Amino acid sequence: MLKLLVIEDHALVREGLANVVRQLDDEVKVLEAGECVLGMSLVESNPDLDLVLLDLALPGVEGLSCLTMFRDRFPALPVVIVSAYDDTHTVTRALKVGASGFVPKSYSSEALLAALRLVLEGQIFTPSRPPVQRGQVDVPPGQVGKDASPADYGLTERQAEVLGLMARGKSNRDIAQILGLSEGTVKIHITAIFKALGVSSRTQALVTASRYGIRL
């Protein structure tokens, strides 16, 4: 059974999205929240969630900040932005922060379902472009080789520290000793780094960080 969360402050839109996503499978459970904090609470109490749909124009904590919070606390959970603000800059920012997809609200129900299926298969969906595998998201023009902040790519300060030590050739044990962490915690941070950068190995992470010009 699929289990999804819809975070949208407009009740009618939220209910409409919930009804649409129930068509993804024969058994779909949909949780609903009208703002970010409640959404975070629902994720904490439902660790078996498969996907989150997140609006950008939320009261209290706006969508991109909410997305950053999700990436920090639940790095393995795919989050798809569903928004009326679908300009290139907004889409690019959302993907840099760590969204697994971006679906404009102007899309039809069929297009939304198709996009969500791709994300559930492990791909990243961007509007008006073919889907790409994780690790193949285009770098925004002008970013390559620049002194980019780790936060721009959804990395926390601690994750940036771990990535920096990885770049210096340190093992998980070394990193744990240097930062005063357990090896298990280091592994969790590395998993989050892979998720944020869309990669699946240390080598890919370091190549991607270099390509993006991430400051370590």
C-alpha positions as CSV (number, residue, x, y, z in Angstrom):
1,M,0.0,0.0,0.0
2,L,1.3,3.5,-0.9
3,K,1.2,6.1,1.8
4,L,1.4,9.8,0.8
5,L,1.2,13.2,2.5
6,V,-0.3,16.3,0.9
7,I,0.8,19.6,2.4
8,E,-1.4,22.4,1.0
9,D,-3.1,25.2,2.8
10,H,-6.1,25.6,0.6
11,A,-8.6,22.9,1.7
12,L,-10.3,22.5,-1.7
13,V,-7.0,22.1,-3.5
14,R,-5.7,19.8,-0.9
15,E,-8.8,17.6,-1.1
16,G,-8.5,17.6,-4.9
17,L,-4.9,16.5,-4.8
18,A,-5.7,13.8,-2.3
19,N,-8.4,12.5,-4.6
20,V,-6.1,12.4,-7.6
21,V,-3.2,10.7,-5.9
22,R,-5.5,7.9,-4.6
23,Q,-5.5,6.8,-8.3
24,L,-1.8,5.9,-8.1
25,D,-2.6,2.4,-6.9
26,D,-5.4,0.1,-5.7
27,E,-4.5,0.9,-2.1
28,V,-3.4,4.4,-1.3
29,K,-3.6,6.1,2.1
30,V,-3.4,9.9,1.9
31,L,-2.6,12.1,4.9
32,E,-3.3,15.8,4.8
33,A,-1.8,18.9,6.4
34,G,-2.5,22.6,5.9
35,E,1.0,23.9,6.9
36,C,4.6,22.8,7.3
37,V,4.8,22.1,11.1
38,L,1.8,19.8,11.1
39,G,3.2,18.1,8.0
40,M,6.5,17.5,9.8
41,S,4.6,16.1,12.8
42,L,2.7,13.7,10.5
43,V,5.9,12.5,8.9
44,E,7.4,11.8,12.4
45,S,4.4,9.7,13.4
46,N,4.3,7.9,10.0
47,P,7.8,6.7,9.2
48,D,6.4,4.5,6.4
49,L,5.4,7.4,4.2
50,D,6.4,6.9,0.5
51,L,6.1,10.4,-0.8
52,V,5.2,14.0,0.2
53,L,3.5,16.6,-2.0
54,L,4.4,20.1,-0.9
55,D,3.0,23.5,-1.9
56,L,5.3,26.5,-1.9
57,A,2.9,29.2,-0.7
58,L,2.3,28.0,2.8
59,P,1.5,30.0,5.9
60,G,4.1,30.2,8.7
61,V,7.0,28.3,7.1
62,E,7.1,28.9,3.3
63,G,7.6,26.0,1.0
64,L,11.3,26.1,0.2
65,S,12.1,26.5,3.9
66,C,9.8,23.6,4.6
67,L,11.5,21.6,1.9
68,T,14.9,22.3,3.5
69,M,13.6,21.1,6.9
70,F,12.4,17.9,5.3
71,R,15.7,17.3,3.6
72,D,17.5,17.9,6.9
73,R,15.3,15.6,9.0
74,F,14.0,13.1,6.5
75,P,16.6,12.9,3.8
76,A,15.4,9.6,2.3
77,L,11.8,10.7,1.9
78,P,11.0,12.0,-1.7
79,V,9.3,15.4,-1.7
80,V,7.5,16.7,-4.8
81,I,6.7,20.4,-5.1
82,V,3.2,21.1,-6.5
83,S,3.0,24.8,-7.1
84,A,1.5,27.6,-9.3
85,Y,4.9,29.3,-9.2
86,D,6.6,27.3,-11.9
87,D,9.1,29.8,-13.4
88,T,12.6,28.5,-14.2
89,H,14.2,30.2,-11.2
90,T,11.7,28.7,-8.7
91,V,12.0,25.2,-10.2
92,T,15.8,25.3,-10.2
93,R,15.9,26.5,-6.6
94,A,13.5,23.7,-5.5
95,L,15.7,21.1,-7.2
96,K,18.8,22.5,-5.7
97,V,17.3,22.3,-2.2
98,G,16.5,18.7,-2.8
99,A,13.0,18.3,-4.3
100,S,12.5,15.0,-6.1
101,G,10.2,16.6,-8.6
102,F,8.3,19.8,-9.5
103,V,4.8,19.7,-10.9
104,P,3.0,22.9,-11.9
105,K,-0.6,23.2,-10.7
106,S,-1.6,23.9,-14.3
107,Y,-0.9,20.2,-15.1
108,S,-3.7,17.8,-15.6
109,S,-4.5,15.0,-13.2
110,E,-3.0,12.5,-15.6
111,A,0.2,14.4,-15.9
112,L,0.5,14.7,-12.2
113,L,0.0,11.0,-11.7
114,A,2.6,10.3,-14.4
115,A,5.1,12.6,-12.7
116,L,4.6,11.0,-9.3
117,R,5.0,7.5,-10.7
118,L,8.4,8.5,-12.2
119,V,9.5,9.9,-8.8
120,L,8.3,6.7,-7.0
121,E,10.5,4.8,-9.5
122,G,13.5,6.9,-8.3
123,Q,13.7,9.5,-11.0
124,I,13.5,13.3,-10.7
125,F,10.7,15.0,-12.6
126,T,11.0,18.6,-14.0
127,P,8.3,20.3,-15.9
128,S,8.4,20.5,-19.7
129,R,11.5,18.3,-19.8
130,P,12.1,14.6,-20.0
131,P,12.7,12.9,-16.6
132,V,16.3,12.4,-15.5
133,Q,17.9,9.8,-13.3
134,R,19.2,11.0,-9.9
135,G,22.6,12.5,-10.2
136,Q,21.9,13.9,-13.7
137,V,20.1,17.1,-12.7
138,D,21.5,20.0,-14.8
139,V,23.5,22.5,-13.0
140,P,22.1,26.0,-13.3
141,P,24.1,28.2,-15.7
142,G,26.8,30.0,-14.0
143,Q,27.0,27.6,-11.0
144,V,29.8,25.3,-12.3
145,G,33.1,26.1,-10.7
146,K,31.6,28.8,-8.5
147,D,32.0,29.1,-4.7
148,A,28.5,27.7,-4.0
149,S,27.2,27.3,-0.5
150,P,26.4,23.8,0.6
151,A,23.0,25.0,1.7
152,D,22.2,25.9,-1.9
153,Y,22.2,22.1,-2.6
154,G,20.3,21.1,0.5
155,L,23.3,20.2,2.7
156,T,23.4,21.1,6.4
157,E,26.6,22.4,8.0
158,R,27.3,19.0,9.5
159,Q,26.8,17.3,6.1
160,A,29.1,19.8,4.5
161,E,31.7,18.9,7.2
162,V,31.3,15.2,6.5
163,L,31.6,15.8,2.7
164,G,34.7,17.9,3.2
165,L,36.4,15.1,5.2
166,M,35.3,12.6,2.5
167,A,37.1,14.9,0.0
168,R,40.2,14.6,2.1
169,G,40.1,10.8,1.9
170,K,38.9,10.2,5.4
171,S,37.1,6.9,6.2
172,N,33.8,6.7,8.1
173,R,35.8,5.8,11.3
174,D,38.1,8.8,10.8
175,I,35.2,11.2,10.2
176,A,33.5,9.8,13.3
177,Q,36.6,10.4,15.5
178,I,37.3,13.9,14.1
179,L,33.7,15.1,14.5
180,G,32.9,13.2,17.7
181,L,30.2,11.2,16.2
182,S,29.3,7.5,16.0
183,E,30.0,5.7,12.8
184,G,26.3,5.0,12.5
185,T,25.6,8.8,12.6
186,V,28.3,9.4,10.0
187,K,26.6,6.8,7.7
188,I,23.3,8.6,8.1
189,H,24.9,11.9,7.1
190,I,26.6,10.3,4.1
191,T,23.2,8.8,3.0
192,A,21.7,12.3,3.3
193,I,24.6,13.7,1.2
194,F,24.0,11.2,-1.5
195,K,20.3,12.0,-1.5
196,A,20.9,15.8,-1.7
197,L,23.4,15.5,-4.6
198,G,21.5,12.7,-6.4
199,V,24.3,10.2,-6.3
200,S,24.9,6.7,-5.0
201,S,28.6,6.5,-4.1
202,R,31.4,8.5,-2.5
203,T,33.2,9.0,-5.8
204,Q,30.0,10.4,-7.5
205,A,29.5,12.7,-4.5
206,L,33.0,14.1,-4.7
207,V,32.8,14.6,-8.5
208,T,29.4,16.2,-8.2
209,A,30.5,18.5,-5.4
210,S,33.5,19.6,-7.5
211,R,31.3,20.1,-10.6
212,Y,28.9,22.2,-8.7
213,G,31.7,24.2,-7.1
214,I,30.4,23.5,-3.6
215,R,32.4,25.2,-0.9
216,L,33.8,22.6,1.6
